[in-house]
Amino acid sequence: MPAKGVTRDMARAVDVVVVGAGVIGLALSWRAAEAGRSVVLCDPHPGEGASWAAAGMLAPVTEASVVEAPLTRLGLESARRWPAFAAALSEAAGGAEVGLREEGTLAVAFDSDDRRQLEQLLRVHHSLGLTSEWLPAADCRRLEPRLSPRIRGALRVAGDWQVDNRAVVRALLTAVSAAGVTQRRVSVRRLIGNGSRVDGVELADGTHLAAATVVLAAGAHSGTIEGLPAPARPPVRPVKGEILRLAGDPADPVLEHTVRASVEGRSVYVVPRRHGEVVVGASSQEAGFDTRVRAGAVEELLRAAVDLVPGLAELELVECRAGLRPGTPDNGPVLGRTPVAGLVLATGHYRNGMLLTPVTVDAIDEVLAGHDLPEVAAPFTLERFW
Ligand code: GLY
């Protein structure tokens, strides 16, 4: 007999239960359903977590460093897949635009120290085979006349793009519905299994859902699900990012490119959307699951952003928000099977959830079809942390 208040639904197993409806969970549910699988997607607040807070940068290059070479390769490969992914998503969502912009990014030097660091970064980029170029200050300001006259030049990174993350979330919500994904707006209370295999999930309303495979895509919360056997626990921790949204005039955009800089030690990026919104981000703080926005973080971001682009001071500040990045010990995602049968991970995307969505979806699609992770994703199994 089921316990009181518990609905046994274990007889009718679905192919896949996906835990977490951020961009990763939404996109892989959409793909799995399109491939003919029965999918239940569980999240009390679909699309409202880190994916909604994010800036939408697709930045495999300006986030790259030598030690993260496999991650850079993964990011570059995912960026390459973004135009096709965006087109397919747009079609699946009835023509909705997702705001893919390919103008590129300027990593701006504010003083001679920055300039030296960016020149070093340029050498790193070239050692990784990336095409970045140095732009003298006058050329930068020809490209972006609203940049501060104090700047000393910039790295122009043509391959770092952006999408409108909120448009992507909305399109994915439409696409999953159209593809026949069953959405349960309830949190997952625990995984059901015997320690060496997972057979389904128990929802917070007591419902038990049986599944051939459970995909854990719960971002920063992925390590905290009850019933998760220790050998399958991803080493994911929350890294808070506070982020601001300003309302600009689409007829008179402050910027065309994404611009990032370290302004007297304060890191900032400014991401302009075609519809006028300007996203200013982001802090980085290890503060557990706290999503309160600190006044000091807002002040620091605004000061850095206005130093970089003085005209931002005239725009309306419409939103201050915090999201929780799912950080991992090496900043890479955790993908694929675990030692626990029936349990697959798609989490730990840290600062690159939006960027890594297409490559993650393709990788998990392979796993659900019974294959190994594709080569580009193979370094990102849970095993690397053992
Ligand atoms: N991807 C930018 C950030 O995490 O702030």
Boltz pocket constraint, residues with backbone or C-beta under 6 A from the ligand:
constraints:
  - pocket:
      binder: B
      contacts: [[A, 55], [A, 57], [A, 241], [A, 281], [A, 282], [A, 283], [A, 325], [A, 350], [A, 351], [A, 352]]
      max_distance: 6.0
